[in-house]
Amino acid sequence: MSPDVAVSLCTKYGGEDCLQLVDRDIMQQLMDKVGGEDVICFVSVDYAYRVQEVFVLLRVTKLSFNNIWQVFTKMIPHLSEST
C-alpha cells in the first residue's frame, strides 16, 4: 500500500494516528536550508520538469505497466538532447 493510504487508514489496519501538526512555513524554511524540493524527490526538479515537457511532446496521458517501456524508449532521445 502507498504511504498516503497507510497514514490515512492506519486505524483500519490496527495502527495508531500519531501525526503531529506542524507549521508549514517553518517546514518550508527548513527544507530550503537543506536543499529544497530536491531533498524529497527521486530525481532533480530540473529533470522532472524536462520529463514533463517530453510527456507533453509525446502526448503521454497515462503511464501503466502496459506502456511504460514504450514511453521510456521514446523519451530517451528527447532527454539526451536537452542535457
WOPECOR-V85312 format. One record per residue. N is the residue number from 1. RES is the residue in three letters. PHI is phi in radians with two decimals (* if undefined). Layout:
BEGIN
n | res | phi
N | RES | PHI
N | RES | PHI
END
This chain:
BEGIN
n | res | phi
1 | MET | *
2 | SER | -1.32
3 | PRO | -1.02
4 | ASP | -1.06
5 | VAL | -1.18
6 | ALA | -1.04
7 | VAL | -1.27
8 | SER | -1.26
9 | LEU | -2.02
10 | CYS | -0.99
11 | THR | -1.20
12 | LYS | -1.12
13 | TYR | -1.86
14 | GLY | 1.48
15 | GLY | -1.52
16 | GLU | -2.20
17 | ASP | -1.33
18 | CYS | -2.00
19 | LEU | -1.12
20 | GLN | -2.02
21 | LEU | -1.20
22 | VAL | -2.28
23 | ASP | -1.38
24 | ARG | -1.09
25 | ASP | -1.13
26 | ILE | -1.14
27 | MET | -1.08
28 | GLN | -1.10
29 | GLN | -1.08
30 | LEU | -1.11
31 | MET | -1.05
32 | ASP | -1.04
33 | LYS | -1.20
34 | VAL | -1.77
35 | GLY | 2.34
36 | GLY | 1.21
37 | GLU | -1.05
38 | ASP | -1.04
39 | VAL | -1.15
40 | ILE | -1.87
41 | CYS | -1.89
42 | PHE | -1.37
43 | VAL | -2.29
44 | SER | -1.20
45 | VAL | -1.06
46 | ASP | -1.07
47 | TYR | -1.12
48 | ALA | -1.07
49 | TYR | -1.12
50 | ARG | -1.11
51 | VAL | -1.10
52 | GLN | -1.07
53 | GLU | -1.07
54 | VAL | -1.18
55 | PHE | -0.97
56 | VAL | -1.12
57 | LEU | -1.03
58 | LEU | -1.49
59 | ARG | 1.01
60 | VAL | -1.42
61 | THR | -1.87
62 | LYS | -2.69
63 | LEU | -1.76
64 | SER | -2.59
65 | PHE | -1.09
66 | ASN | -1.37
67 | ASN | -2.08
68 | ILE | -1.04
69 | TRP | -1.19
70 | GLN | -1.11
71 | VAL | -1.12
72 | PHE | -1.01
73 | THR | -1.17
74 | LYS | -1.31
75 | MET | -1.33
76 | ILE | -0.88
77 | PRO | -1.06
78 | HIS | -1.21
79 | LEU | -1.26
80 | SER | -1.25
81 | GLU | -1.17
82 | SER | -1.61
83 | THR | -1.62
END
